[in-house]
């Protein structure tokens, strides 16, 4: 089963499906948003709205653990995520699609692990699944590398912060990609993201940043985004031998006998 995590502009993907089943799952972290279950390209699909339907939850209040746990519980092994982002480079323009290969985490207050009571050090050297990334990249007209910088939100970033992110090698800045990618790895799920650039980041943009431009770009590019997701699903490998799905091997500290 393939999971899709998205928001505005991605709901349209369910319009292509018949016999959509809706479910809300109870998890140890609270109830999930309503999940849509359907078939697409002969694959079982589970779509979950990251912010809940109606965009009710701001980035710092999303229950990321409940979302990932719910997808795991219903049998999802591979996740396609979508994120709206700001660009840190003039060459990457609003409307462009970017497939990140790495991230920088500047979140502060989020519950970022499932392992609060066990010592588990999961390897996150390559945080995004190569197999899903390759399926996305085969769609063609997009940027196939990028470092995603995740901030706490809900405010936009300062000019000084943007300059720091650029110095550190950041390509994009957003508020929703982490801890989602890490949580997926912790429960041995493949995860990759397609980022839609909605604006230039602070100080790069000549204008005041507003949420309106984010929704304007999403509205303009939603058909292309859905097309890209469709293409990814059609060409995504279904085999289960990906290293992402063995992430806990060697990750847990064995119990040490008292001296």
C-alpha positions in Angstrom: 0.0 0.0 0.0 1.2 3.5 -0.9 0.5 6.5 1.4 0.1 10.0 0.2 0.5 12.9 2.7 -0.5 16.2 1.3 -2.8 19.2 1.6 -4.2 21.9 -0.5 -4.2 20.9 -4.2 -3.6 17.2 -3.5 -7.2 16.4 -2.5 -7.9 16.3 -6.2 -6.2 13.0 -6.6 -9.2 11.2 -4.9 -11.4 12.5 -7.8 -9.8 10.0 -10.1 -10.8 7.1 -7.8 -14.0 5.1 -7.4 -15.4 3.5 -4.2 -13.3 5.7 -1.9 -13.5 4.5 1.7 -13.0 6.9 4.6 -11.5 5.9 7.9 -10.3 7.6 11.1 -7.9 5.5 13.1 -7.2 5.6 16.8 -3.5 5.7 17.6 -1.5 5.9 20.9 -1.0 9.6 19.9 -4.6 10.5 19.2 -7.0 10.1 16.3 -5.8 10.4 12.8 -7.3 12.8 10.3 -9.8 11.2 7.9 -7.9 8.8 5.6 -9.2 8.1 2.1 -8.6 4.6 0.8 -8.9 3.8 -2.9 -7.1 2.2 -5.9 -4.9 3.9 -8.5 -2.9 2.2 -11.2 -3.8 -1.1 -9.5 -2.1 0.0 -6.3 -3.8 0.4 -2.9 -3.6 4.1 -1.9 -4.1 5.8 1.5 -4.4 9.6 1.3 -4.1 11.5 4.5 -4.5 15.3 4.7 -1.5 16.5 6.8 -3.3 19.6 8.2 -6.6 17.7 8.5 -9.5 18.6 6.1 -10.0 22.3 6.0 -6.4 23.1 6.8 -7.3 23.1 10.5 -3.9 22.5 12.1 -0.9 24.9 11.6 2.5 23.3 11.0 3.7 23.3 14.6 0.4 21.7 15.8 0.2 18.8 13.4 0.1 15.4 15.1 2.9 13.9 13.0 3.1 10.8 15.1 -0.6 10.0 14.8 -0.4 10.5 11.0 2.5 8.2 10.4 1.4 5.6 13.0 -2.1 5.5 11.3 -0.5 4.9 7.9 1.7 2.2 9.3 -1.2 0.5 11.0 -3.3 0.2 7.8 -0.4 -1.4 5.9 1.4 1.5 4.1 5.0 0.7 3.3 5.8 3.6 0.9 5.0 7.3 1.4 4.8 10.1 -1.1 4.7 13.5 0.7 4.0 16.9 -0.8 5.3 20.2 0.7 4.9 23.8 -0.1 8.3 25.6 0.3 10.1 28.8 -0.1 13.2 28.9 -2.4 16.6 30.0 -1.1 18.0 30.2 -4.6 17.1 32.7 -7.3 17.5 29.9 -9.9 14.7 27.8 -8.3 11.5 29.8 -9.0 7.9 29.8 -7.7 6.1 27.0 -9.5 9.1 24.7 -9.7 9.1 21.2 -8.3 12.1 20.0 -6.2 12.8 16.5 -5.0 15.0 17.0 -1.8 17.7 14.5 -1.0 18.6 15.8 2.5 17.4 18.1 5.3 18.4 20.5 8.0 16.1 20.4 11.1 15.5 23.7 12.9 12.2 22.7 14.6 12.1 23.2 18.4 9.0 21.9 20.1 7.7 18.9 18.1 7.5 15.3 19.3 10.1 14.0 16.9 10.4 10.3 17.7 8.4 7.2 18.6 11.1 6.0 20.9 10.8 8.0 24.1 11.0 4.8 26.3 13.6 2.8 24.3 17.1 3.7 23.1 16.9 3.6 19.3 19.4 5.4 17.1 18.0 5.1 13.6 20.3 5.8 10.6 19.2 8.9 8.8 22.2 9.4 6.6 20.0 9.3 3.5 16.6 10.4 4.8 14.6 10.1 1.6 14.0 6.8 -0.1 16.1 6.5 -3.3 13.6 4.2 -5.0 10.7 6.7 -4.6 13.0 9.6 -5.5 14.0 7.9 -8.8 10.3 7.3 -9.7 9.6 11.0 -9.0 12.6 12.2 -11.0 11.6 10.1 -14.0 8.6 12.5 -14.3 11.1 14.9 -16.0 10.7 18.7 -15.5 11.9 19.2 -11.9 14.9 19.8 -9.8 16.3 16.4 -8.7 18.4 17.6 -5.7 17.9 19.9 -2.8 18.4 20.4 1.0 15.1 21.0 2.8 15.4 23.3 5.8 12.5 22.8 8.3 11.6 25.6 10.7 9.1 25.5 13.5 6.6 28.1 12.2 4.0 29.3 12.0 5.8 32.6 11.3 8.0 33.1 8.2 11.7 33.3 8.7 13.8 36.4 9.2 16.3 37.7 6.6 19.2 36.7 8.9 17.9 33.1 9.3 17.6 32.8 5.5 21.2 34.0 5.1 22.3 31.4 7.7 20.3 28.6 5.9 22.0 29.5 2.6 25.4 29.5 4.2 24.7 26.0 5.6 23.8 24.7 2.1 20.0 24.9 2.3 18.0 24.9 -0.9 14.4 25.2 0.3 12.6 26.2 3.5 9.4 24.9 4.8 7.5 24.0 8.0 6.1 20.5 7.6 8.7 18.0 6.3 10.2 17.2 9.7 9.7 15.1 11.8 7.6 13.4 9.2 10.6 11.9 7.3 12.3 10.8 10.5 9.2 9.1 11.9 8.6 7.2 8.7 12.2 5.9 8.9 11.7 4.9 12.6 8.9 2.6 11.6 10.7 1.2 8.5 8.6 3.0 5.9 10.0 4.3 2.6 9.4 8.1 2.4 10.2 10.8 -0.2 8.9 14.3 -0.8 8.0 16.4 -3.8 8.3 20.1 -2.9 6.4 22.8 -4.8 8.1 26.2 -4.6 5.4 28.7 -3.7 7.6 31.8 -3.2 11.1 33.1 -2.7 12.1 33.2 1.0 12.4 36.3 3.1 15.0 38.9 1.8 15.2 37.0 -1.5 11.6 38.0 -2.3 11.2 41.7 -3.1 7.7 41.6 -1.7 6.1 41.0 1.7 5.6 37.3 2.3 1.9 36.3 2.5 0.0 33.0 2.7 -2.0 34.1 -0.3 0.8 33.5 -2.7 1.3 30.0 -1.3 -2.3 29.1 -2.1 -2.2 30.9 -5.5 0.8 28.8 -6.6 -0.9 25.6 -5.3 -4.0 26.4 -7.2 -2.0 27.1 -10.4 0.1 24.0 -10.2 -2.2 21.5 -8.5 -2.9 19.7 -11.8 0.8 19.3 -12.5 1.4 18.1 -8.9 -1.3 15.5 -9.2 0.1 14.4 -12.5 3.5 14.0 -11.0 2.1 11.9 -8.1 0.2 9.7 -10.6 3.4 9.2 -12.6 5.3 8.3 -9.4 2.7 5.7 -8.4 2.7 4.2 -11.9 6.4 3.7 -11.9 7.2 3.1 -8.3 8.7 -0.3 -7.5 6.4 -2.6 -5.4 9.2 -4.8 -4.1 9.8 -4.7 -0.3 13.5 -5.2 -0.2 14.4 -1.5 0.3 16.9 -0.7 3.0 14.3 1.8 4.4 12.2 -1.1 5.5 15.1 -2.6 7.5 16.0 0.6 9.2 15.8 -0.8 12.8 18.4 -3.5 12.2 21.3 -2.5 14.4 19.5 0.6 15.7 18.4 -0.4 19.1 20.9 -0.4 22.1 20.9 -3.9 23.7 20.1 -4.1 27.4 23.3 -3.9 29.4 23.7 -6.0 32.5 24.4 -4.2 35.7 28.0 -4.3 36.8 
